[in-house]
C-alpha cells in the first residue's frame, strides 16, 4: 500500500458540503483507505479574479491503486460531483489534485508528481502540514519551509 495526499477544493454550489462529500468519496475508492482529513480553509482564487473564494482541504489515503489509476478515480469523482472544465482556472464544484504519492517523482503528459504547483500554494501546504508536520515534497524540501515562502498568501481556517 502506498500513501498519497489529495488536495480538495471547491468554490461553486456549497463548497463546504462539496469538500465534506469529497472526503466520503475518497474513503469509498477501491483499494483505498482514508487515513486523515485536514481542517478546511478558505482561500482566494489564484489567477482567477472575480471568482468566489475557495474552500480547501487535504486528505491522506493508503492505496493499492497505482498513481495513474488513482488519478483516474479522482477525475471520476470530480465528474460525478459536476466538475466541468470549460477553460483554465474555471470555477469548480470539486477539484481533486493528486499532490504526493509516496516519494514518487513522475512527469508524463497525464500526471506530474509531486503536483507541479503545490509548493507555491499556502492553501495546499497548510492543510498538508496539519496532517503531517514532517511532510516534505520530493525535489522541493520540507513543507514547513515551503509554507514560509508563501507567507503573503492569505488563508483562513474554517471551524
C-alpha positions in Angstrom: 0.0 0.0 0.0 1.2 3.5 -0.8 0.5 6.8 0.9 -1.0 9.6 -1.1 -2.2 13.1 -0.4 -5.1 14.6 -2.2 -5.8 18.3 -2.5 -9.5 19.2 -2.3 -11.1 22.4 -3.4 -14.5 23.9 -4.3 -15.9 27.4 -5.0 -19.2 26.5 -6.6 -22.6 25.4 -5.1 -22.0 24.7 -1.4 -18.2 24.4 -1.2 -18.0 23.2 2.4 -20.5 20.4 1.6 -18.6 19.5 -1.6 -15.3 19.2 0.4 -17.0 17.1 3.1 -18.5 14.9 0.4 -15.1 14.6 -1.3 -13.7 13.0 1.9 -16.5 10.4 1.8 -15.8 9.7 -1.8 -12.1 9.2 -1.1 -13.0 6.8 1.6 -15.1 4.8 -0.9 -12.4 4.5 -3.6 -11.4 0.9 -4.4 -8.3 -0.5 -2.7 -8.1 2.8 -0.8 -8.5 3.8 2.9 -8.9 7.4 4.0 -6.4 7.8 6.9 -6.6 11.6 7.5 -8.6 14.7 6.9 -7.2 18.2 7.3 -9.3 21.1 8.6 -11.0 23.2 5.9 -9.5 26.5 4.8 -10.9 29.5 2.9 -8.7 31.0 0.3 -8.9 33.5 -2.6 -8.9 32.0 -6.1 -5.5 32.0 -7.8 -5.2 33.5 -11.3 -9.0 33.8 -11.5 -10.1 37.3 -10.4 -13.8 37.8 -9.8 -14.5 34.2 -8.7 -15.9 33.3 -5.3 -13.4 32.2 -2.6 -12.5 28.5 -2.3 -12.8 26.0 0.5 -9.7 23.8 0.5 -8.5 20.8 2.4 -6.2 17.8 2.1 -7.0 14.1 2.5 -4.5 11.4 3.3 -5.0 7.9 1.9 -3.4 4.5 1.8 -4.0 2.9 -1.5 -3.2 -0.1 -3.6 -4.0 1.9 -6.8 -1.1 2.9 -9.0 -0.7 6.7 -9.4 -2.4 6.9 -12.8 -5.3 4.7 -11.6 -5.7 6.9 -8.5 -5.8 10.0 -10.7 -8.4 8.4 -13.0 -10.5 7.6 -9.9 -10.2 11.1 -8.6 -11.3 12.5 -12.0 -14.3 10.2 -12.0 -15.3 11.6 -8.6 -15.0 15.1 -9.9 -17.2 14.3 -12.9 -19.8 12.7 -10.6 -19.8 15.9 -8.5 -20.5 18.1 -11.5 -16.9 19.2 -12.4 -16.7 20.9 -15.8 -13.6 22.2 -17.5 -14.7 25.0 -19.9 -11.5 27.0 -19.5 -8.3 27.1 -17.5 -8.9 28.1 -13.8 -12.7 27.9 -14.3 -14.8 27.8 -11.1 -15.1 24.3 -9.7 -17.8 22.3 -7.9 -15.0 20.0 -6.9 -11.2 19.9 -7.7 -9.2 16.8 -6.6 -5.5 17.0 -7.1 -3.0 14.1 -6.6 -0.4 16.0 -4.6 2.0 13.3 -3.4 2.2 9.6 -3.9 4.9 8.1 -1.6 8.2 9.7 -2.8 7.4 9.1 -6.5 8.7 11.7 -8.9 6.9 11.4 -12.3 6.5 13.7 -15.3 4.2 12.4 -18.0 1.6 14.1 -20.2 -1.2 12.8 -17.9 0.4 13.2 -14.5 3.2 15.1 -12.7 4.3 14.1 -9.2 4.7 15.8 -7.0 1.9 18.2 -8.1 3.8 20.9 -10.1 2.4 23.9 -8.2 1.8 22.6 -4.7 4.9 24.2 -3.3 3.6 27.6 -4.3 0.2 27.3 -2.7 -0.5 28.0 1.0 -4.0 26.5 0.7 -2.3 23.2 -0.1 0.7 23.4 2.2 -1.0 24.4 5.4 -3.6 21.6 5.3 -0.8 19.1 4.4 1.2 20.3 7.3 -1.8 19.8 9.6 -1.9 16.2 8.5 1.8 15.5 8.5 4.0 18.0 10.4 7.2 16.3 9.0 6.0 16.2 5.3 8.3 17.1 2.5 7.9 17.5 -1.2 10.5 15.5 -3.3 12.8 17.9 -5.0 11.4 20.9 -3.1 12.0 20.4 0.6 10.1 20.4 3.8 6.5 21.6 3.7 7.1 23.8 6.7 9.8 25.8 4.9 7.8 25.9 1.6 4.9 27.4 3.6 7.1 30.1 5.0 7.8 31.2 1.4 4.0 31.6 0.9 3.6 33.8 3.9 1.9 36.6 1.8 -0.9 34.3 0.7 -4.0 34.7 3.0 -5.9 31.6 4.0 -8.3 31.2 7.0 -9.1 28.1 8.9 -12.8 27.4 9.0 -14.5 25.9 12.0 
